[in-house]
Amino acid sequence: MARSRPAPVWLLAAGALVGAAAVLPAAYLAVVVFGDFSAAMETALSSRALETLLRTAALTAAVVIASVALALPIGWLTVRTDLPGRRLWAVLCTLPLVIPSYVGAYLLVAALGPKGMVHDALGIEPPSIYGFLGAWIVLTLFTYPLVLIPLRAALRRIDPQLEDAARAMGRGPLEVFRTVVLPQLWPVIAAGSLLVALFVISDFGAVSILRFDSFTAEIYIAYQSSFDRVAAAALGAVLVVAMLLLLFASSRVRGARRVHRLGPGTLRPTQPYRLGRWRWPALGFCLLVVLVAFVLPVGVLIYWANKGISTGSTSWNTIAALGGNSLLIAVWAAAAGAIAALVVAALVVRYPSRMTRAIERLAHAGYALPGILVALGLVFFATRAVPALYQTIALLVFAMTIHYLPLAIGPTASSLVQLSPRIEEAARGMGRGPAEVFRTITIPLARGGVMAGAALVFLHAMKELTVTLILSPIGFKTLATDIWTQTTYGFYEASAIPALVLLAVAAVPVYLLSEQGAAPP
């Protein structure tokens, strides 16, 4: 095999800088934990930490099981059956991804909490939705699309010859699904379940609003109440170990089950299963999911927004300022993330080597950590190394960039893989230098992937809560932090309009990604 060309020094240096920046939060954990190892171990092995770990594990397992239970039938109905309007239902069932978990939690409390909509309408106090039950409902409703999106893609790629062979042997539809289709879906289900599990473990806003004691909430309390960085870092290290175990388990499941196509050539479309008398129950199921996971939340928002407007608790100037702050952070993070992702992707795709692969792994370090640990790591770094950077917008943008950088690397690398290197070689043969070829050839031709990656970073930066709460300058508020603050004190009317604005803005990149065929992770 021919050896790859060495990467230009300037590109390699830029990639090393990106990798070093992304690994800063993980380095913070190591420094703090090993700096006072005995105290850190005492915190990590305490009974309170164990109880919190068990509670978080129970919530994670419940949400994963419920998400798969929702996503699997929806994916099957919208891809492999003659469900009326199945493309429309596929879009509608994916829309809950736009709603941030903390907004969903606030909506549940606003509807079913003390003096909520049910109380106002019926005059009765519904059962408490705080704790495990509320967190399970909210996190399930707004994370199941993470399983649904890759599941639908996998169902479209399944070789129909396998099913034809099974039916020819006399197996019925349910038996074919159980013995032929489902085994091929296990790797995708494992990957989607991993995304859901990582989201639940790292979530802070929803569990805080619903008063469920999870690891992220404990870390935040340890930091905010006493600025005990050793305790926060020790709990964070336990969380990182749990995430690594999840990653290992998911990779084993994906690696153990590999099912390939039988024949070469173009994959022919599968014949949709006829639902017959099950058509109306299937439509009712999809309608119920859309109503509960999207229509009702938006309806609750509109209800409280109307109350806020009628009572005068909504300040349009304040909302405009909050929206401007959110856009400022998201746009800058998207731009910086796109540039950094292009550097890393170019190194890995065009100049593969041990060094460039190491840079790629380092670049993923920020996404493997919960936002709260990324923020605490950068607080530690800024206060000691660059005090002038602490409490600045630049540090907040930097945190968003390294936290969501891997979301931009994937689409960018995919675009570069599809781009023939001979085009760049031809430009170099005409006397252009590596930097000029990168600027005039590589970047324009990879523009689609770069824009998709930037849209993903923009979407997540708009919704990010914990990083913004910890790193934002004093007096600097965004839509996310304002929603969280208002709902913490029960001011639902004041938070409804900002939440609607956030949903409307977040829907734009989701729509653009769906048009390009990129699935948000």
Residue pairs with C-beta under 8 A, 6 or more apart in sequence:
4 350
4 351
4 352
4 353
5 351
6 351
7 15
7 347
7 350
7 351
7 353
7 356
8 434
8 435
10 434
10 435
11 343
11 346
11 347
11 351
11 434
11 438
12 347
12 351
12 355
12 356
14 343
15 343
15 344
15 347
15 356
15 359
16 359
18 340
18 343
18 344
18 359
18 362
18 363
18 405
19 344
19 358
19 359
19 360
19 362
19 363
20 362
21 398
21 402
22 362
22 363
22 364
22 365
22 366
22 402
22 405
23 362
23 365
23 366
24 377
24 378
24 381
24 402
25 365
25 366
25 369
25 373
25 374
25 376
25 377
25 378
25 402
26 240
26 365
26 368
26 369
26 377
27 377
28 233
28 373
28 376
28 377
28 378
28 380
28 381
29 233
29 236
29 237
29 240
29 369
29 373
29 377
31 380
32 40
32 229
32 230
32 233
32 380
33 40
33 230
33 233
33 234
33 237
34 40
35 230
36 230
39 230
39 231
39 234
40 230
40 231
40 233
40 234
40 237
41 234
43 49
43 230
43 231
43 234
43 235
44 234
44 235
44 237
44 238
48 218
49 218
49 234
49 235
49 238
52 213
52 214
52 215
52 218
52 235
53 215
53 238
53 242
55 132
55 212
55 213
55 214
56 200
56 201
56 214
56 215
56 242
57 242
58 132
59 132
59 135
59 136
59 139
59 200
59 207
59 212
59 214
60 197
60 200
60 201
62 132
62 136
62 140
63 136
63 139
63 140
63 143
63 196
63 197
63 200
64 193
64 196
64 197
64 200
66 136
66 140
66 144
67 140
67 143
67 144
67 146
67 147
67 192
67 193
67 196
68 144
68 147
68 189
68 192
68 193
70 140
70 144
70 147
70 148
70 289
71 144
71 145
71 147
71 148
71 151
71 192
72 147
72 151
72 185
72 189
73 285
74 89
74 90
74 93
74 148
74 285
74 286
74 289
75 148
75 151
75 152
75 155
76 155
76 177
77 83
77 86
77 89
77 282
77 285
77 286
78 86
78 87
78 89
78 90
78 93
78 152
78 286
79 86
79 90
79 152
79 155
79 156
80 155
80 270
80 272
80 273
81 272
81 273
81 274
81 275
81 282
82 272
82 273
82 274
82 275
82 279
83 89
83 275
83 279
83 282
83 283
83 286
84 279
84 283
89 286
89 290
90 152
91 514
92 286
92 290
92 294
93 145
93 148
93 286
93 289
93 290
93 293
94 145
94 148
94 149
94 514
95 290
95 293
95 294
95 507
95 510
96 141
96 142
96 144
96 145
96 293
96 294
96 297
97 142
97 145
97 146
97 149
97 510
97 520
98 503
98 506
98 507
98 510
99 142
99 294
99 297
99 503
100 142
100 205
100 463
100 465
100 480
100 502
100 506
101 138
101 139
101 142
101 143
101 199
101 203
101 205
101 206
102 204
102 205
102 206
102 208
102 209
102 465
102 480
102 483
102 484
102 487
103 297
103 483
103 499
103 502
103 503
104 138
104 141
104 142
104 206
104 297
105 134
105 135
105 138
105 205
105 206
105 207
105 209
105 210
105 487
106 209
106 483
106 487
106 492
106 495
106 499
107 297
107 300
107 301
107 499
108 129
108 134
108 137
108 138
108 210
109 116
109 129
109 130
109 134
109 209
109 210
109 487
109 492
110 116
110 117
110 300
110 304
110 487
110 492
111 117
111 118
111 296
111 300
112 118
112 126
112 129
113 129
113 130
114 125
116 126
116 492
117 300
117 303
118 124
118 126
119 125
119 126
129 137
129 210
130 210
130 211
130 212
131 210
131 211
131 212
132 212
134 210
134 212
135 206
135 207
135 210
135 212
135 214
138 206
138 210
139 199
139 200
139 203
139 206
141 292
141 293
142 293
143 195
143 196
143 199
143 200
144 196
144 293
146 192
146 195
146 196
146 199
146 521
147 189
147 192
147 193
147 195
147 196
148 192
149 192
149 519
149 520
150 188
150 191
150 192
150 519
151 185
151 188
151 189
151 192
153 188
153 519
154 184
154 185
154 188
155 181
155 185
157 267
158 181
158 184
158 270
159 261
159 262
159 263
159 267
160 267
160 268
160 269
160 270
160 271
161 261
161 262
161 263
162 180
162 184
162 259
162 262
163 176
163 180
163 181
163 270
166 175
166 176
166 179
166 180
167 176
171 179
171 180
173 273
183 257
183 259
184 257
184 259
186 253
186 257
187 253
187 254
187 257
187 258
190 250
190 253
190 254
191 250
191 254
193 250
194 246
194 247
194 250
195 521
197 246
198 243
198 246
201 214
201 215
201 216
201 239
201 242
201 243
201 246
201 370
202 216
202 239
202 369
202 370
202 371
202 372
203 214
203 216
204 214
204 216
204 217
204 220
204 370
204 371
204 372
204 465
204 466
205 465
205 466
205 480
205 484
207 213
207 214
207 216
207 217
208 217
208 220
208 484
208 488
209 484
209 487
209 488
215 235
215 238
215 239
215 242
216 239
216 370
216 372
216 466
218 235
219 232
219 235
219 236
219 239
219 370
219 372
219 373
219 376
220 372
220 466
222 228
222 231
222 232
222 235
223 229
223 232
223 372
223 376
223 470
229 376
229 380
232 376
233 376
236 369
236 370
236 372
236 373
236 376
239 370
239 373
240 368
240 369
240 373
243 368
247 368
261 267
275 282
298 500
298 503
301 496
301 499
301 500
301 503
302 496
302 500
303 496
304 492
304 493
304 495
304 496
305 314
305 493
305 496
305 497
305 500
307 492
307 493
307 496
308 314
308 493
308 494
308 496
308 497
309 497
311 493
313 491
313 493
313 494
314 493
314 494
314 496
314 497
318 482
319 479
319 497
319 498
319 501
322 477
322 478
322 479
322 482
322 498
322 501
323 479
323 498
323 501
323 505
325 476
325 477
325 478
325 479
326 462
326 478
326 479
326 480
326 502
326 505
327 462
327 505
328 393
329 393
329 396
329 397
329 400
329 461
329 468
329 478
330 400
330 457
330 458
330 461
330 462
331 458
332 393
332 397
333 397
333 400
333 401
333 404
333 457
333 458
333 461
334 454
334 455
334 457
334 458
334 461
335 454
336 397
336 398
336 401
337 400
337 401
337 404
337 405
337 407
337 408
337 453
337 454
337 457
338 408
338 412
338 450
338 451
338 453
338 454
338 457
340 363
340 401
340 405
340 408
341 405
341 408
341 409
341 412
341 450
341 453
342 412
342 443
342 446
342 450
344 359
344 360
344 363
344 405
344 409
345 409
345 412
345 413
345 415
345 416
345 446
345 449
346 416
346 438
346 442
347 356
347 359
347 360
348 356
348 357
348 359
348 360
348 413
349 413
349 416
349 417
350 416
350 421
350 424
360 409
363 405
363 406
363 409
364 405
364 406
364 409
366 374
366 402
366 403
366 404
366 405
366 406
367 403
367 404
367 405
367 406
367 407
369 377
369 403
370 466
371 403
371 464
371 465
371 466
371 467
372 466
372 467
372 470
374 399
374 402
374 403
374 467
375 399
375 466
375 467
375 469
375 470
375 471
376 470
378 395
378 398
378 399
378 471
379 390
379 470
379 471
382 389
382 390
382 395
383 390
389 395
391 471
391 473
391 474
392 473
393 472
393 473
393 476
395 471
396 467
396 468
396 471
396 472
396 473
396 476
399 467
399 471
400 457
400 460
400 461
400 464
400 467
401 457
403 464
403 467
404 456
404 457
404 460
404 461
405 457
407 453
407 456
407 457
407 460
407 521
408 450
408 453
408 454
408 456
408 457
409 453
410 453
410 521
411 449
411 450
411 452
411 453
411 456
411 518
412 446
412 449
412 450
412 452
412 453
413 449
414 449
415 445
415 446
415 447
415 448
415 449
415 450
416 442
416 446
416 449
419 442
419 445
419 446
423 441
423 445
424 437
424 441
424 442
427 436
427 437
427 440
427 441
428 434
428 437
432 440
443 450
448 516
452 512
452 513
452 516
452 518
455 509
455 512
455 513
455 518
456 509
456 513
456 518
456 520
456 521
458 509
459 506
459 509
459 510
459 513
459 520
462 479
462 480
462 502
462 505
462 506
463 480
463 502
463 506
464 480
465 480
465 481
465 484
468 478
468 480
468 481
469 481
469 484
472 478
472 481
477 485
479 498
479 499
479 501
479 502
480 502
482 495
482 498
483 495
483 498
483 499
483 502
486 492
486 494
486 495
486 498
487 495
509 520
510 520
513 519
513 520
